[in-house]
Amino acid sequence: MKADALRGHLDSMILAVLENEPRHGYAIIEALSVRSGGELDLPTGTIYPALRRLEAAGYLDSSWSEASGRKRRTYKLSRSGRSVLAAKRQEWADFAKVVGGVLGKA
Amino acid sequence: MTSAPAYASMKSMTTATYVRHLDAALVGPRRVKRGLLREVGDHLEDATEAYGAAGYDADSAQDMAVADFGTVEEIAPSFQTTLAVASSRRTAWLLFAALAIQPFIWDGPLGPNHPDPDGAAYAILNALVEVGGGLVIATSLVLLAATGIGNRWFAAGRRVARFTSITALAATVFLKVSGLSMLLLSGGGTEPILWLLFVAFILVPMSMAGASARRTLATC
């Protein structure tokens, strides 16, 4: 799959991996890699500006916490983040239905 | 994860060295930069540990963690944009705060109760300051929104940061000059209390906003 097509949905994918639990940056990258089957291939450092942007937009909340003797910045979905994730899921489902409907038949 | 051959061509670099190089490549608000670099350091430590747990030796694990992260040349631009936006947000706040107090100082109960003089020059300056000041307050609120909740619709980047700093620089120069002119035109130049108010509520806050604007421009 074209990497650029995946990267265009990075924001939504970040929100999705944070749906069930707060995570720090590395854990987010790992979750993205696992859930994309390794297809999401981008420099892992690019996630941090995206996280800051999502936080500025009010979709994520972050806090510093101590884990294994290290201070880590952990991110979790805000209420707005949950709403927009639900909206993005619906958008994607509608998109996939339309395109799949056209491409699905010869 | 990177495969061993993929990173082999990269110059070996410890994670601490990488963070130092990234630090040197970035300009921006100290607290925000420190937070970003701390996250980078944590990330690289986690990635190194993961490669170590997968059986790679310490040096290889570090090299692969750094290779996965991206070269400083690849990563620094997006980090710099984050810092530029953070700096512009601070500038917008300072500008808003510097202007929002003005009516309370000059027209409100805290005001010096100094009558406005007759004369076209003062009247024109007064009108310009009122309209201009109102526009700048509105602009700074829009810029604050753009760098915050506005990210929901478009990514506030260096163009917003540049616009914020240029607007702030122009506004602070204009307001300092017009404030001083109005003080002198009103005949208040001999009144120490008016000078004190001018310094405390125009010169100092506008200078702070102007300095922040220059720093923001440096981050763009």
Interface residues (C-beta under 8 A of the other chain):
Chain A: H24 G25 Y26 A27 I29 E30 S33 P43 T44 G45 T46 Y48 P49 R52 R53 L54 A56 A57 G58 Y59 R70 K71 R72 R73 V84
Chain B: M1 G35 L36 R38 E39 V40 D42 H43 E45 D46 A47 A50 D68 F69 G70 T71 E74 I75 S78 F79 T81 T82 V85 T147 G148 I149 G150 N151 R152 A155 A156
